[in-house]
Amino acid sequence: MLARRLTIVALLFLVALPAEAKPKKVKLDKKKIQALATKWMQARPKTHFERWDRKVRQQLLDEAKALGPIPEGSRQQVVELMWKAVEKHGPRAKKIDGKTAIPTPYGPAWWLQSGRGGKKSGLILGLHGGGVGAGSASEASGKWKLPKTMSMYPQGIRLIHDTWNSVHGERFLLTMIEIAKVQHGVDPDRVYSMGFSMGGTGSMFMAGRHPDLLAGAIPAHGVVPADKVKEPDPDKVGNIEHGLVPNMRNVAVYFYTGEKDVNCEPGTFIKAWQTIAALKERDPDGYGLIRFKSHPGIAHSFPPGEPGKGYKFVQDQRRNAYPTKIVWEYNNQPWPGADADDEGKATRRPKQWMYWLYCERPEDRMVITATRKNVEGVHVVELDVGKLAYPDDFTVYLNERMVHPGQTVVVKVGGKEVYRGVPQPDFVTVLESLDAKLDRTLTFDRKIKIPELD
């Protein structure tokens, strides 16, 4: 009898719980939305080596503003309508001299590719090793693979030290990710960067510089730029490059090295792991998906069981697209800097977005923490921008997966309330957030610009 009463109480309790709000089908002007998206994508640069015409972009944003607000709960509908234009006019690979490639100021940048893509497919960026004058995409293509996952193996544009961390390497990889999402329709929440040696260095760079684009990374036998890179002893490495390790709070990283490695000495990777351990001690809820192993007796080669063990860990990871806490340390000019051969071709691309946070003018060495949580029915966002950044350079982006329809949002900067209200969804926000990454998950329909503070 008691069991029956408990069952009835439990059922009543479940009935009393509010059901998760399903997106409402609302009437939208499809023609106007798709026409705007078509003009946007026709004008948008096709690669990260190109720039927007700012005047044209502003004109299109004005057109989006004229469309007014969008009905609550219709973000996904609007994104799907716009995505048709993205698929038709967005970035695509070309056949150049018989290779899958994109045009760049340096000439064609090409890659090897396997797998078919699709919504159920993830993406592997398999980065080759090498150095000055050395490195082949075919080396990576023989190693980095996962079932039901499309793989792209880029050939370094310029074979220099740390080519994937360079101004041209970064722009190339960002373009490839967009092509995979647009042309091949891969799941944006299953993008992984993997590589050995210089490829491991590049994968570490991607995990730290662009964690919001990745579900996981396997940096194998690489290095982190530091005062002394050719150093086996972490105590003698000095300072490792800022703007990488702290940013890995919400991404899965499986990295390893060999204690006898004399090509990519283990000191910087060990120092990075020590830094992560210290960060986690101060922030117990973060950095929980990072694994590291320094293998005794192993030189510059895969340890026993690898890369298989890494695959098993990474393949189950999915991107945390809307983390409740962001740590963002910024590096204005990561190593290596532009050199004479980059003159007039490429510069370092600024990173202005980190998950749901945007910064108009990111400052070198700024360290930002941003948290969000529900407190007594109010969604509270707190920013600590430190001393190097200006609060009014930041914008908080939100969508219905983060806040409930009609929910009050409070934004605090340094503990001081700077905004309280109910932000309204609009077309401009959807369009500019879709443009930022061509990513159907990381799109937003409302935003809060931090006001200038006294």
Residue pairs with C-beta under 8 A, 6 or more apart in sequence:
21 73
21 400
21 404
21 405
23 73
23 74
23 75
23 76
23 77
23 400
24 71
24 72
24 73
24 74
25 77
26 71
26 73
26 74
26 77
28 70
28 71
28 74
28 77
28 78
28 81
29 67
30 81
32 67
33 67
33 78
33 81
33 82
33 427
34 81
34 82
34 84
34 85
36 60
36 63
36 64
36 67
36 82
36 427
36 431
37 81
37 82
37 84
37 85
37 86
37 431
38 85
38 88
38 89
39 60
39 63
40 60
40 82
40 85
40 431
40 435
41 85
41 86
41 88
41 89
41 90
42 89
43 52
43 53
43 56
43 57
43 60
44 52
44 89
44 90
44 435
45 51
45 52
46 90
46 91
46 92
46 102
47 91
47 102
47 103
47 104
47 171
47 175
48 170
48 171
48 172
48 174
48 175
48 178
48 349
49 104
49 105
49 168
49 171
49 175
49 345
49 346
60 431
61 428
61 431
61 432
64 426
64 427
64 428
64 431
65 426
65 427
65 428
67 427
68 426
68 427
69 424
69 425
69 426
69 427
70 78
70 425
70 426
70 427
70 430
70 445
71 425
72 400
72 405
72 406
72 425
73 400
73 405
74 425
74 445
75 399
75 400
75 425
75 430
75 443
75 444
75 445
78 427
78 430
78 445
79 430
79 434
79 440
79 443
80 440
82 430
82 431
82 434
83 440
86 182
86 434
86 438
87 182
87 183
87 185
90 178
90 182
90 183
90 438
91 102
91 175
91 178
91 179
91 182
91 183
91 438
92 179
92 182
92 183
93 100
93 101
93 102
93 179
93 183
94 100
94 101
94 102
94 103
95 101
96 103
96 108
96 110
97 108
99 108
99 110
100 110
100 111
100 112
100 113
101 108
101 109
101 110
101 111
102 108
102 109
102 172
102 175
102 179
103 109
104 157
104 168
104 171
104 172
104 345
104 346
105 344
105 345
105 346
106 157
106 158
106 168
106 345
106 346
107 157
109 154
109 155
109 157
109 168
109 172
110 137
110 154
110 155
111 137
111 152
111 153
111 154
111 155
111 176
112 137
112 138
112 141
112 152
112 153
112 155
113 150
113 151
113 152
113 153
114 141
114 145
114 150
114 151
115 121
115 149
115 150
115 151
116 150
116 184
117 123
117 150
117 180
117 183
117 184
117 185
117 186
118 184
118 185
118 186
119 185
119 186
119 187
120 148
120 187
121 148
121 149
121 150
121 184
121 185
121 186
121 187
121 190
122 146
122 148
122 149
122 150
122 186
122 187
122 190
122 191
122 192
122 215
123 149
123 150
123 151
123 152
123 177
123 180
123 181
123 184
123 186
123 187
123 190
123 191
123 192
124 144
124 145
124 146
124 149
124 150
124 151
124 152
124 192
124 193
124 194
125 152
125 154
125 173
125 176
125 177
125 191
125 192
125 193
125 194
125 195
125 203
125 206
126 140
126 141
126 143
126 144
126 145
126 151
126 152
126 153
126 194
126 195
126 199
127 140
127 153
127 154
127 164
127 193
127 194
127 195
127 198
127 199
127 200
127 202
127 203
128 135
128 136
128 137
128 138
128 139
128 140
128 153
128 154
128 155
128 156
128 195
128 198
128 199
129 135
129 139
129 140
129 195
129 196
129 197
129 198
129 199
129 200
130 136
130 139
130 156
130 159
130 163
130 197
130 198
131 159
131 160
131 161
131 198
132 159
132 160
132 161
133 159
134 159
135 155
135 156
135 159
135 163
135 198
136 155
137 153
137 154
137 155
138 153
140 153
140 195
140 196
140 199
141 151
141 153
143 194
143 196
143 307
144 151
144 153
144 194
144 195
144 218
144 307
145 151
146 192
146 311
146 314
146 315
147 315
149 190
149 192
149 315
150 180
150 184
150 186
152 176
152 180
154 172
154 173
154 176
156 163
156 164
156 169
157 163
157 168
157 169
157 172
158 166
158 168
158 341
160 166
160 336
160 339
161 198
161 336
162 169
162 198
162 201
162 202
162 205
162 225
162 335
162 336
163 169
163 198
163 202
164 170
164 173
164 195
164 198
164 199
164 201
164 202
164 203
164 205
164 206
165 201
165 202
165 205
165 225
165 334
165 335
165 336
166 336
166 342
167 337
167 338
167 342
167 346
167 347
167 348
167 349
168 342
168 345
168 346
169 202
170 205
170 209
170 348
170 349
171 346
171 349
173 193
173 202
173 206
174 210
174 213
174 349
177 191
177 213
178 437
178 438
180 186
180 191
181 188
181 438
181 439
181 440
182 438
188 319
188 437
188 439
188 440
188 441
188 442
189 215
189 318
189 319
189 321
189 441
190 215
190 318
190 319
191 213
191 214
191 215
191 319
192 214
192 215
192 216
192 217
192 218
192 314
192 317
193 202
193 203
193 206
193 207
193 214
193 217
193 218
193 219
194 203
194 217
194 218
194 219
194 220
194 307
194 310
194 314
195 201
195 202
195 203
195 218
195 219
195 220
195 222
196 220
196 221
196 222
196 302
197 220
197 221
197 222
197 263
197 264
197 300
198 222
199 220
199 222
200 218
200 219
200 220
200 221
200 222
200 223
200 255
200 264
201 219
201 222
201 223
201 224
201 264
202 219
202 222
203 217
203 218
203 219
203 220
203 222
203 255
204 217
204 219
204 222
204 223
204 224
204 244
204 253
204 255
204 269
204 272
205 244
205 334
206 213
206 214
206 217
207 214
207 217
207 219
207 244
207 248
207 251
207 253
208 243
208 244
208 245
208 247
208 248
209 243
209 244
209 247
209 331
209 334
209 351
210 351
211 247
211 248
211 249
211 250
211 251
211 354
212 319
212 321
212 353
212 354
212 355
212 437
212 442
213 319
213 437
213 439
214 251
214 319
215 251
215 252
215 314
215 317
215 318
215 319
216 251
216 252
216 253
216 254
216 289
216 313
216 314
216 317
217 251
217 252
217 253
217 254
217 255
217 314
218 253
218 254
218 255
218 307
218 310
218 311
218 314
219 253
219 255
219 269
220 255
220 256
220 257
220 302
220 306
220 307
220 310
221 256
221 257
221 258
221 261
221 263
221 264
221 300
221 301
222 255
222 257
222 264
222 269
223 229
223 264
223 265
223 268
223 269
224 240
224 241
224 244
224 245
224 268
224 269
224 271
224 272
225 240
225 241
225 268
225 334
225 335
226 237
226 238
226 239
226 240
226 241
226 267
226 268
226 271
227 237
227 238
227 239
228 236
228 237
228 238
228 267
229 237
229 265
229 267
229 268
230 265
231 237
231 265
231 267
231 268
232 259
232 261
232 265
232 266
232 267
233 267
234 266
234 267
234 268
234 270
234 271
234 274
236 267
237 267
237 268
237 271
240 268
240 271
240 272
240 275
241 331
241 334
241 335
242 329
242 331
242 365
243 329
243 330
243 331
243 334
243 365
244 272
244 329
244 331
244 334
245 272
245 275
245 276
245 279
246 275
246 279
246 327
246 328
246 329
246 367
247 327
247 328
247 329
247 354
248 276
248 287
248 290
249 279
249 283
249 286
249 287
249 323
249 325
249 326
249 327
250 286
250 289
250 320
250 323
250 325
250 326
250 355
251 289
251 319
251 320
252 289
252 290
252 313
252 314
252 317
253 289
253 290
253 291
254 290
254 291
254 309
254 310
254 313
254 314
255 269
255 272
255 273
255 290
255 291
255 292
256 269
256 292
256 293
256 294
256 295
256 303
256 306
256 310
257 264
257 266
257 269
257 270
257 293
257 294
257 295
258 266
258 294
258 295
258 297
258 298
258 299
258 300
258 301
258 303
259 266
259 294
259 295
259 296
259 297
259 298
260 296
260 297
260 298
260 299
261 298
261 299
261 300
262 299
262 300
263 299
263 300
264 300
266 294
269 292
269 294
270 294
272 292
273 292
273 294
276 287
276 290
276 292
279 286
279 287
279 327
280 286
280 287
280 288
283 325
283 327
285 325
286 325
286 327
289 317
291 313
293 303
295 303
319 441
321 355
321 441
321 442
322 355
322 356
322 401
322 402
323 355
324 371
324 372
324 373
325 369
325 370
325 371
325 372
326 354
326 355
326 356
326 357
326 368
326 369
326 370
326 371
327 367
327 368
327 369
328 354
328 357
328 366
328 367
328 368
328 369
328 370
329 365
329 366
329 367
329 368
330 351
330 359
330 362
330 363
330 364
330 365
330 366
330 367
330 368
331 364
331 365
332 348
332 350
332 362
332 363
332 364
333 348
333 364
334 348
337 348
338 346
338 347
338 348
350 362
351 362
352 358
352 359
352 360
352 362
352 436
353 436
353 437
354 368
355 442
356 370
356 372
356 396
356 397
356 398
356 402
356 442
356 444
357 368
357 370
357 394
357 395
357 396
357 397
358 394
358 395
358 396
358 397
358 436
358 447
359 368
359 389
359 393
359 394
359 395
360 393
360 394
360 395
361 390
361 393
362 389
362 393
363 388
363 389
363 390
364 388
365 388
366 385
366 386
366 388
366 389
367 386
367 388
368 383
368 384
368 385
368 386
368 389
368 394
369 383
369 384
370 381
370 382
370 383
370 384
370 396
371 381
371 382
372 379
372 380
372 381
372 382
372 402
373 379
373 380
374 380
377 407
377 408
378 407
378 408
378 409
378 410
379 398
379 402
379 403
379 404
379 407
379 408
379 409
379 410
380 409
380 410
380 411
380 412
381 396
381 409
381 410
381 411
381 412
381 448
382 411
382 412
382 413
382 415
383 391
383 394
383 396
383 411
383 412
383 413
383 414
383 450
384 413
384 414
385 391
385 394
385 413
385 414
391 413
391 414
391 418
391 450
391 452
391 453
392 449
392 450
392 451
392 452
392 453
393 450
394 450
395 447
395 448
395 449
395 450
396 411
396 447
396 448
396 450
397 429
397 433
397 444
397 446
397 447
398 409
398 423
398 444
398 445
398 446
398 447
398 448
399 443
399 444
399 445
399 446
400 445
403 409
403 446
406 422
407 422
408 420
408 421
408 422
409 419
409 420
409 421
409 422
409 423
409 448
410 417
410 419
410 420
411 417
411 418
411 419
411 420
411 448
411 450
412 418
413 450
413 453
416 453
418 450
418 451
418 453
419 448
419 450
419 451
423 446
423 447
423 448
424 446
425 445
425 446
426 445
426 446
429 444
429 445
429 446
429 447
430 443
430 444
430 445
433 442
433 443
433 444
434 440
434 443
436 442
